[in-house]
Amino acid sequence: GQITDTLDRVEFVDPETGERTAPKQALENLAKQADKDIKEHKDIH
């Protein structure tokens, strides 16, 4: 999906743990964009 593709692009590997994570700010931006899309779709219907 679109959100997964975006997460893959912003994903980075923590040099200390080797864990693959997405920056918190990027996740917050995705959430805001999703909320905006939902509101716009509600306005259309």
Backbone atoms as SQL, in Angstrom:
CREATE TABLE atoms (id INTEGER PRIMARY KEY, chain TEXT, resi INTEGER, resn TEXT, atom TEXT, x REAL, y REAL, z REAL);
INSERT INTO atoms VALUES
  (1, 'A', 1, 'GLY', 'N', 0.805, -1.206, 0.000),
  (2, 'A', 1, 'GLY', 'CA', 0.000, 0.000, 0.000),
  (3, 'A', 1, 'GLY', 'C', 0.839, 1.257, 0.000),
  (4, 'A', 2, 'GLN', 'N', 0.181, 2.400, -0.111),
  (5, 'A', 2, 'GLN', 'CA', 0.891, 3.677, -0.202),
  (6, 'A', 2, 'GLN', 'C', 1.665, 3.976, 1.069),
  (7, 'A', 3, 'ILE', 'N', 1.050, 3.736, 2.228),
  (8, 'A', 3, 'ILE', 'CA', 1.720, 4.048, 3.491),
  (9, 'A', 3, 'ILE', 'C', 2.948, 3.165, 3.668),
  (10, 'A', 4, 'THR', 'N', 2.835, 1.888, 3.342),
  (11, 'A', 4, 'THR', 'CA', 3.965, 0.966, 3.482),
  (12, 'A', 4, 'THR', 'C', 5.119, 1.416, 2.599),
  (13, 'A', 5, 'ASP', 'N', 4.818, 1.817, 1.366),
  (14, 'A', 5, 'ASP', 'CA', 5.869, 2.272, 0.455),
  (15, 'A', 5, 'ASP', 'C', 6.583, 3.483, 1.040),
  (16, 'A', 6, 'THR', 'N', 5.824, 4.400, 1.627),
  (17, 'A', 6, 'THR', 'CA', 6.428, 5.592, 2.221),
  (18, 'A', 6, 'THR', 'C', 7.308, 5.206, 3.399),
  (19, 'A', 7, 'LEU', 'N', 6.835, 4.286, 4.230),
  (20, 'A', 7, 'LEU', 'CA', 7.626, 3.847, 5.378),
  (21, 'A', 7, 'LEU', 'C', 8.931, 3.217, 4.916),
  (22, 'A', 8, 'ASP', 'N', 8.875, 2.445, 3.833),
  (23, 'A', 8, 'ASP', 'CA', 10.090, 1.810, 3.330),
  (24, 'A', 8, 'ASP', 'C', 11.107, 2.867, 2.925),
  (25, 'A', 9, 'ARG', 'N', 10.631, 3.974, 2.378),
  (26, 'A', 9, 'ARG', 'CA', 11.563, 5.007, 1.916),
  (27, 'A', 9, 'ARG', 'C', 12.223, 5.730, 3.088),
  (28, 'A', 10, 'VAL', 'N', 11.494, 5.946, 4.173),
  (29, 'A', 10, 'VAL', 'CA', 12.049, 6.723, 5.285),
  (30, 'A', 10, 'VAL', 'C', 12.707, 5.831, 6.332),
  (31, 'A', 11, 'GLU', 'N', 12.630, 4.514, 6.114),
  (32, 'A', 11, 'GLU', 'CA', 13.178, 3.567, 7.077),
  (33, 'A', 11, 'GLU', 'C', 14.697, 3.718, 7.186),
  (34, 'A', 12, 'PHE', 'N', 15.219, 3.554, 8.388),
  (35, 'A', 12, 'PHE', 'CA', 16.673, 3.530, 8.557),
  (36, 'A', 12, 'PHE', 'C', 17.046, 2.473, 9.584),
  (37, 'A', 13, 'VAL', 'N', 18.303, 2.057, 9.547),
  (38, 'A', 13, 'VAL', 'CA', 18.772, 1.019, 10.462),
  (39, 'A', 13, 'VAL', 'C', 19.539, 1.668, 11.603),
  (40, 'A', 14, 'ASP', 'N', 19.132, 1.362, 12.829),
  (41, 'A', 14, 'ASP', 'CA', 19.824, 1.881, 14.008),
  (42, 'A', 14, 'ASP', 'C', 21.215, 1.261, 14.078),
  (43, 'A', 15, 'PRO', 'N', 22.269, 2.077, 14.058),
  (44, 'A', 15, 'PRO', 'CA', 23.634, 1.544, 14.027),
  (45, 'A', 15, 'PRO', 'C', 23.999, 0.744, 15.269),
  (46, 'A', 16, 'GLU', 'N', 23.321, 1.021, 16.391),
  (47, 'A', 16, 'GLU', 'CA', 23.662, 0.330, 17.634),
  (48, 'A', 16, 'GLU', 'C', 22.964, -1.023, 17.753),
  (49, 'A', 17, 'THR', 'N', 21.686, -1.061, 17.379),
  (50, 'A', 17, 'THR', 'CA', 20.910, -2.288, 17.576),
  (51, 'A', 17, 'THR', 'C', 20.735, -3.077, 16.285),
  (52, 'A', 18, 'GLY', 'N', 20.920, -2.402, 15.135),
  (53, 'A', 18, 'GLY', 'CA', 20.704, -3.068, 13.860),
  (54, 'A', 18, 'GLY', 'C', 19.232, -3.195, 13.516),
  (55, 'A', 19, 'GLU', 'N', 18.371, -2.580, 14.350),
  (56, 'A', 19, 'GLU', 'CA', 16.939, -2.655, 14.084),
  (57, 'A', 19, 'GLU', 'C', 16.557, -1.661, 12.996),
  (58, 'A', 20, 'ARG', 'N', 15.631, -2.104, 12.144),
  (59, 'A', 20, 'ARG', 'CA', 15.125, -1.216, 11.096),
  (60, 'A', 20, 'ARG', 'C', 13.934, -0.454, 11.662),
  (61, 'A', 21, 'THR', 'N', 14.018, 0.866, 11.661),
  (62, 'A', 21, 'THR', 'CA', 12.957, 1.675, 12.253),
  (63, 'A', 21, 'THR', 'C', 12.631, 2.849, 11.342),
  (64, 'A', 22, 'ALA', 'N', 11.489, 3.443, 11.560),
  (65, 'A', 22, 'ALA', 'CA', 11.108, 4.649, 10.843),
  (66, 'A', 22, 'ALA', 'C', 11.145, 5.813, 11.820),
  (67, 'A', 23, 'PRO', 'N', 11.679, 6.949, 11.406),
  (68, 'A', 23, 'PRO', 'CA', 11.751, 8.109, 12.298),
  (69, 'A', 23, 'PRO', 'C', 10.374, 8.500, 12.818),
  (70, 'A', 24, 'LYS', 'N', 10.318, 8.856, 14.094),
  (71, 'A', 24, 'LYS', 'CA', 9.040, 9.230, 14.714),
  (72, 'A', 24, 'LYS', 'C', 8.382, 10.392, 13.964),
  (73, 'A', 25, 'GLN', 'N', 9.185, 11.360, 13.553),
  (74, 'A', 25, 'GLN', 'CA', 8.613, 12.509, 12.854),
  (75, 'A', 25, 'GLN', 'C', 7.943, 12.079, 11.557),
  (76, 'A', 26, 'ALA', 'N', 8.563, 11.151, 10.849),
  (77, 'A', 26, 'ALA', 'CA', 7.987, 10.680, 9.591),
  (78, 'A', 26, 'ALA', 'C', 6.656, 9.981, 9.851),
  (79, 'A', 27, 'LEU', 'N', 6.600, 9.200, 10.922),
  (80, 'A', 27, 'LEU', 'CA', 5.352, 8.518, 11.264),
  (81, 'A', 27, 'LEU', 'C', 4.262, 9.528, 11.600),
  (82, 'A', 28, 'GLU', 'N', 4.629, 10.583, 12.334),
  (83, 'A', 28, 'GLU', 'CA', 3.638, 11.605, 12.690),
  (84, 'A', 28, 'GLU', 'C', 3.136, 12.314, 11.434),
  (85, 'A', 29, 'ASN', 'N', 4.050, 12.584, 10.500),
  (86, 'A', 29, 'ASN', 'CA', 3.647, 13.240, 9.259),
  (87, 'A', 29, 'ASN', 'C', 2.694, 12.351, 8.475),
  (88, 'A', 30, 'LEU', 'N', 2.963, 11.043, 8.454),
  (89, 'A', 30, 'LEU', 'CA', 2.072, 10.114, 7.759),
  (90, 'A', 30, 'LEU', 'C', 0.691, 10.133, 8.395),
  (91, 'A', 31, 'ALA', 'N', 0.643, 10.163, 9.722),
  (92, 'A', 31, 'ALA', 'CA', -0.639, 10.167, 10.419),
  (93, 'A', 31, 'ALA', 'C', -1.424, 11.430, 10.081),
  (94, 'A', 32, 'LYS', 'N', -0.727, 12.566, 10.053),
  (95, 'A', 32, 'LYS', 'CA', -1.397, 13.825, 9.724),
  (96, 'A', 32, 'LYS', 'C', -1.928, 13.783, 8.295),
  (97, 'A', 33, 'GLN', 'N', -1.132, 13.251, 7.372),
  (98, 'A', 33, 'GLN', 'CA', -1.556, 13.170, 5.973),
  (99, 'A', 33, 'GLN', 'C', -2.763, 12.247, 5.839),
  (100, 'A', 34, 'ALA', 'N', -2.756, 11.146, 6.579),
  (101, 'A', 34, 'ALA', 'CA', -3.876, 10.206, 6.529),
  (102, 'A', 34, 'ALA', 'C', -5.145, 10.877, 7.042),
  (103, 'A', 35, 'ASP', 'N', -5.041, 11.610, 8.142),
  (104, 'A', 35, 'ASP', 'CA', -6.199, 12.321, 8.688),
  (105, 'A', 35, 'ASP', 'C', -6.728, 13.323, 7.670),
  (106, 'A', 36, 'LYS', 'N', -5.812, 14.024, 7.011),
  (107, 'A', 36, 'LYS', 'CA', -6.205, 15.020, 6.021),
  (108, 'A', 36, 'LYS', 'C', -6.943, 14.344, 4.860),
  (109, 'A', 37, 'ASP', 'N', -6.416, 13.209, 4.395),
  (110, 'A', 37, 'ASP', 'CA', -7.049, 12.490, 3.289),
  (111, 'A', 37, 'ASP', 'C', -8.447, 12.030, 3.682),
  (112, 'A', 38, 'ILE', 'N', -8.588, 11.524, 4.915),
  (113, 'A', 38, 'ILE', 'CA', -9.886, 11.035, 5.377),
  (114, 'A', 38, 'ILE', 'C', -10.897, 12.182, 5.397),
  (115, 'A', 39, 'LYS', 'N', -10.496, 13.335, 5.917),
  (116, 'A', 39, 'LYS', 'CA', -11.410, 14.476, 5.991),
  (117, 'A', 39, 'LYS', 'C', -11.815, 14.934, 4.592),
  (118, 'A', 40, 'GLU', 'N', -10.856, 14.937, 3.658),
  (119, 'A', 40, 'GLU', 'CA', -11.171, 15.367, 2.299),
  (120, 'A', 40, 'GLU', 'C', -12.152, 14.400, 1.649),
  (121, 'A', 41, 'HIS', 'N', -11.968, 13.104, 1.888),
  (122, 'A', 41, 'HIS', 'CA', -12.873, 12.120, 1.303),
  (123, 'A', 41, 'HIS', 'C', -14.271, 12.264, 1.893),
  (124, 'A', 42, 'LYS', 'N', -14.355, 12.585, 3.182),
  (125, 'A', 42, 'LYS', 'CA', -15.664, 12.771, 3.806),
  (126, 'A', 42, 'LYS', 'C', -16.370, 13.974, 3.181),
  (127, 'A', 43, 'ASP', 'N', -15.600, 15.023, 2.878),
  (128, 'A', 43, 'ASP', 'CA', -16.202, 16.206, 2.279),
  (129, 'A', 43, 'ASP', 'C', -16.771, 15.880, 0.900),
  (130, 'A', 44, 'ILE', 'N', -16.101, 15.002, 0.170),
  (131, 'A', 44, 'ILE', 'CA', -16.539, 14.663, -1.184),
  (132, 'A', 44, 'ILE', 'C', -17.865, 13.913, -1.148),
  (133, 'A', 45, 'HIS', 'N', -18.032, 12.995, -0.214),
  (134, 'A', 45, 'HIS', 'CA', -19.217, 12.139, -0.203),
  (135, 'A', 45, 'HIS', 'C', -20.428, 12.862, 0.367);
